[in-house]
Amino acid sequence: MRCEKCGAWFGEAAAPTPVLCHKCDDHHYDRAFALGIYEKGLAASILELKRSPAIASRLRKLVAASRDLIPVTDVIVPVPLSKERRLDRGFNQAEVIALKVGDAIGVPVDAHSVQRHLPTHIHRVGMDDKARELSVRNVFSVKRPGLIAGKRVLLVDDVFTSGATVSNCAKALKKNGASEVNVFTLARAVMRTF
């Protein structure tokens, strides 16, 4: 069972009606989904993707198999890195994923319309949801709103943890006219209940 909006995983039992966790009520995206839970082999593949811009064959197959789950989309936008982090890493892993998703569903990727105009602290496992939210508030802007206005956007990132990053990015997209923003990630962190 998963939250209908953010995809938070509650367990194996099925629900007779849609379930909402309500922790995502204030998030600005329409719906988020992930290929799996951030654990074991999936977590290891994602960590490797942060070091090398090549997606493991297992992940490429999962992305290709997920095309029927992706809502109708006009443009794919990867969550941008700050200029400093991109220079340090040499690539944006969200853009690498977005290109594979774009190939799978035949939709163009726009990696230039949204920018992260302020560097943010690297999210650490120990950060609580409030700290994550504060670290990404108002850091995204849309440079080319004409390419976003009226579009159904698929926002792509590697891991959905608290939802703060994708929510703030979706907020900027909607402020600039995106008609819908859905989120696709490779993995979803298990929601903490404490």
Disulfide bonds with the S-S distance in Angstrom:
none
